[in-house]
Amino acid sequence: MVTIRIKFDLLKYLRDNWGAPFIILFQALLLSSGGFLIKGDSALADKTAAYAYYSLVTGVALQLISFLMAGRRKAKRE
């Protein structure tokens, strides 16, 4: 029962915060970029870091949009 509640809360969070998956992807890509750099593959590390940056920009833009939409929904309710 608890796992169903956690899944429901997670889905609600992701529905309300559109940029969250992209920001999580940014973190994973940035960590993997560091791993590639440690292994000595700087070309792959650079490409991965670039994709991480694009993911971060997309996530922040979507977070801004969802923040503005939540403000409008709240204003309509009041």
Z-matrix of the N, CA and C atoms (Angstrom, degrees):
N
C 1 1.447
C 2 1.526 1 110.83
N 3 1.326 2 115.80 1 -37.20
C 4 1.460 3 119.64 2 -179.40
C 5 1.527 4 110.60 3 -67.40
N 6 1.338 5 117.25 4 -38.74
C 7 1.467 6 119.80 5 -179.08
C 8 1.520 7 111.15 6 -66.40
N 9 1.337 8 117.23 7 -34.07
C 10 1.461 9 119.72 8 176.68
C 11 1.522 10 109.74 9 -65.45
N 12 1.313 11 116.62 10 -40.81
C 13 1.476 12 120.88 11 178.81
C 14 1.528 13 110.71 12 -64.31
N 15 1.329 14 116.97 13 -41.27
C 16 1.463 15 121.00 14 179.42
C 17 1.521 16 109.77 15 -64.45
N 18 1.333 17 117.09 16 -44.11
C 19 1.459 18 120.50 17 178.39
C 20 1.522 19 110.99 18 -61.70
N 21 1.330 20 116.69 19 -41.97
C 22 1.459 21 121.08 20 179.05
C 23 1.527 22 110.57 21 -62.91
N 24 1.330 23 116.49 22 -44.94
C 25 1.464 24 120.32 23 179.06
C 26 1.520 25 111.90 24 -64.46
N 27 1.334 26 116.85 25 -38.49
C 28 1.461 27 120.85 26 178.51
C 29 1.524 28 110.83 27 -65.68
N 30 1.319 29 116.49 28 -44.90
C 31 1.470 30 119.71 29 178.40
C 32 1.525 31 111.89 30 -63.32
N 33 1.330 32 116.59 31 -38.95
C 34 1.465 33 120.12 32 177.12
C 35 1.528 34 110.50 33 -64.51
N 36 1.328 35 116.95 34 -40.82
C 37 1.459 36 120.78 35 178.63
C 38 1.531 37 110.94 36 -63.18
N 39 1.328 38 116.17 37 -45.29
C 40 1.461 39 119.67 38 -179.66
C 41 1.530 40 111.80 39 -67.97
N 42 1.331 41 116.74 40 -31.73
C 43 1.468 42 119.55 41 176.70
C 44 1.532 43 111.02 42 -68.62
N 45 1.311 44 116.73 43 -36.68
C 46 1.460 45 120.85 44 -179.05
C 47 1.528 46 112.85 45 -81.84
N 48 1.319 47 118.43 46 -26.19
C 49 1.466 48 123.38 47 -177.31
C 50 1.524 49 109.14 48 -120.67
N 51 1.313 50 115.55 49 87.65
C 52 1.462 51 121.18 50 -173.60
C 53 1.523 52 113.26 51 -62.39
N 54 1.307 53 117.68 52 -29.76
C 55 1.458 54 120.48 53 -176.06
C 56 1.511 55 114.82 54 -83.15
N 57 1.319 56 118.04 55 -10.06
C 58 1.464 57 120.97 56 -175.51
C 59 1.531 58 113.55 57 -57.42
N 60 1.335 59 119.86 58 -45.68
C 61 1.472 60 117.94 59 179.39
C 62 1.532 61 112.75 60 -62.03
N 63 1.315 62 117.22 61 -35.70
C 64 1.463 63 120.24 62 179.45
C 65 1.528 64 111.54 63 -70.09
N 66 1.319 65 116.90 64 -34.54
C 67 1.456 66 120.31 65 178.74
C 68 1.534 67 110.16 66 -72.26
N 69 1.333 68 116.94 67 -36.91
C 70 1.462 69 120.22 68 174.53
C 71 1.524 70 110.10 69 -64.87
N 72 1.339 71 116.45 70 -41.38
C 73 1.465 72 120.73 71 176.48
C 74 1.525 73 110.65 72 -62.23
N 75 1.332 74 117.43 73 -38.89
C 76 1.460 75 121.36 74 176.30
C 77 1.520 76 111.00 75 -56.77
N 78 1.329 77 116.45 76 -46.39
C 79 1.456 78 120.31 77 -178.93
C 80 1.528 79 111.63 78 -63.17
N 81 1.335 80 116.44 79 -42.48
C 82 1.463 81 120.10 80 179.58
C 83 1.530 82 110.96 81 -65.37
N 84 1.329 83 116.85 82 -42.53
C 85 1.460 84 120.24 83 179.76
C 86 1.524 85 111.70 84 -66.72
N 87 1.314 86 116.85 85 -37.69
C 88 1.458 87 119.99 86 179.31
C 89 1.524 88 111.16 87 -66.79
N 90 1.332 89 116.57 88 -40.06
C 91 1.467 90 119.57 89 176.61
C 92 1.525 91 111.39 90 -65.27
N 93 1.330 92 116.69 91 -41.40
C 94 1.460 93 118.79 92 178.87
C 95 1.522 94 110.88 93 -68.54
N 96 1.319 95 117.66 94 -32.25
C 97 1.462 96 120.71 95 175.93
C 98 1.528 97 110.58 96 -62.64
N 99 1.316 98 116.26 97 -42.11
C 100 1.462 99 119.98 98 176.08
C 101 1.513 100 111.90 99 -63.21
N 102 1.335 101 116.53 100 -38.42
C 103 1.464 102 120.21 101 177.00
C 104 1.520 103 112.21 102 -63.78
N 105 1.339 104 116.47 103 -42.31
C 106 1.466 105 119.75 104 177.23
C 107 1.524 106 111.52 105 -63.86
N 108 1.323 107 115.58 106 -36.82
C 109 1.463 108 119.81 107 179.34
C 110 1.528 109 110.63 108 -66.99
N 111 1.322 110 116.81 109 -39.55
C 112 1.465 111 120.46 110 177.64
C 113 1.526 112 110.38 111 -64.47
N 114 1.344 113 116.77 112 -38.52
C 115 1.471 114 120.42 113 178.98
C 116 1.520 115 112.09 114 -70.06
N 117 1.328 116 117.29 115 -15.75
C 118 1.454 117 120.78 116 178.62
C 119 1.515 118 114.60 117 100.18
N 120 1.309 119 118.20 118 4.56
C 121 1.464 120 121.78 119 179.02
C 122 1.527 121 108.77 120 -95.00
N 123 1.313 122 116.11 121 78.89
C 124 1.461 123 120.05 122 -174.72
C 125 1.527 124 112.89 123 -70.35
N 126 1.330 125 118.33 124 -28.54
C 127 1.468 126 120.11 125 178.93
C 128 1.527 127 110.45 126 -65.47
N 129 1.338 128 116.45 127 -45.44
C 130 1.460 129 119.78 128 178.51
C 131 1.529 130 110.87 129 -69.16
N 132 1.318 131 117.11 130 -34.84
C 133 1.459 132 120.75 131 177.21
C 134 1.523 133 110.73 132 -63.56
N 135 1.320 134 117.78 133 -40.33
C 136 1.469 135 121.11 134 178.34
C 137 1.523 136 111.36 135 -64.56
N 138 1.340 137 116.75 136 -44.50
C 139 1.465 138 120.05 137 179.25
C 140 1.523 139 111.13 138 -63.90
N 141 1.318 140 116.54 139 -42.81
C 142 1.459 141 120.46 140 179.79
C 143 1.523 142 110.97 141 -64.95
N 144 1.322 143 117.35 142 -38.90
C 145 1.461 144 120.86 143 178.07
C 146 1.525 145 110.81 144 -66.37
N 147 1.320 146 117.38 145 -35.51
C 148 1.462 147 120.39 146 177.48
C 149 1.535 148 110.64 147 -65.37
N 150 1.342 149 116.42 148 -43.86
C 151 1.462 150 119.29 149 177.09
C 152 1.526 151 111.05 150 -64.79
N 153 1.316 152 116.52 151 -35.06
C 154 1.463 153 120.10 152 176.75
C 155 1.521 154 110.22 153 -62.63
N 156 1.316 155 116.79 154 -41.79
C 157 1.465 156 120.61 155 178.95
C 158 1.526 157 110.69 156 -63.13
N 159 1.337 158 117.15 157 -44.86
C 160 1.468 159 120.45 158 178.66
C 161 1.525 160 110.78 159 -61.06
N 162 1.314 161 116.37 160 -39.30
C 163 1.452 162 120.57 161 178.21
C 164 1.528 163 111.18 162 -64.74
N 165 1.319 164 116.84 163 -39.57
C 166 1.458 165 120.45 164 178.83
C 167 1.524 166 110.96 165 -65.71
N 168 1.314 167 117.26 166 -44.18
C 169 1.471 168 120.68 167 179.65
C 170 1.526 169 110.06 168 -61.68
N 171 1.328 170 116.51 169 -44.24
C 172 1.462 171 120.46 170 178.44
C 173 1.524 172 111.06 171 -62.56
N 174 1.318 173 116.66 172 -43.73
C 175 1.456 174 120.67 173 -179.73
C 176 1.516 175 113.10 174 -63.88
N 177 1.320 176 117.08 175 -41.77
C 178 1.460 177 120.06 176 179.80
C 179 1.526 178 110.55 177 -67.77
N 180 1.331 179 117.27 178 -39.49
C 181 1.467 180 120.31 179 178.12
C 182 1.530 181 110.54 180 -63.68
N 183 1.331 182 116.88 181 -43.45
C 184 1.461 183 119.71 182 178.76
C 185 1.524 184 111.86 183 -67.35
N 186 1.324 185 117.14 184 -35.58
C 187 1.469 186 119.84 185 176.30
C 188 1.528 187 110.51 186 -63.95
N 189 1.314 188 116.83 187 -40.49
C 190 1.464 189 120.47 188 178.18
C 191 1.520 190 110.55 189 -62.71
N 192 1.330 191 116.78 190 -44.14
C 193 1.462 192 120.61 191 179.43
C 194 1.527 193 110.69 192 -63.16
N 195 1.323 194 117.32 193 -45.46
C 196 1.463 195 119.44 194 -179.86
C 197 1.520 196 111.57 195 -66.69
N 198 1.331 197 117.45 196 -33.41
C 199 1.467 198 121.11 197 176.05
C 200 1.530 199 110.59 198 -64.49
N 201 1.320 200 116.57 199 -45.04
C 202 1.462 201 120.14 200 179.75
C 203 1.523 202 111.32 201 -66.41
N 204 1.315 203 117.30 202 -38.84
C 205 1.466 204 120.14 203 178.53
C 206 1.521 205 111.71 204 -67.46
N 207 1.322 206 117.51 205 -35.99
C 208 1.469 207 120.65 206 177.52
C 209 1.526 208 109.88 207 -65.90
N 210 1.324 209 117.52 208 -36.82
C 211 1.461 210 120.43 209 176.80
C 212 1.520 211 112.03 210 -65.05
N 213 1.321 212 115.78 211 -38.83
C 214 1.471 213 118.76 212 177.55
C 215 1.519 214 111.30 213 -66.63
N 216 1.342 215 116.66 214 -41.94
C 217 1.468 216 119.94 215 178.53
C 218 1.519 217 110.84 216 -62.42
N 219 1.316 218 116.46 217 -39.20
C 220 1.463 219 120.00 218 179.68
C 221 1.516 220 110.54 219 -67.89
N 222 1.339 221 117.31 220 -38.74
C 223 1.463 222 120.57 221 178.68
C 224 1.527 223 111.72 222 -66.22
N 225 1.331 224 117.37 223 -34.73
C 226 1.461 225 120.45 224 178.42
C 227 1.527 226 111.33 225 -67.32
N 228 1.335 227 116.40 226 -36.08
C 229 1.462 228 119.98 227 -179.02
C 230 1.524 229 112.26 228 -70.12
N 231 1.315 230 117.07 229 -26.31
C 232 1.479 231 120.20 230 -175.83
C 233 1.481 232 112.82 231 -88.09
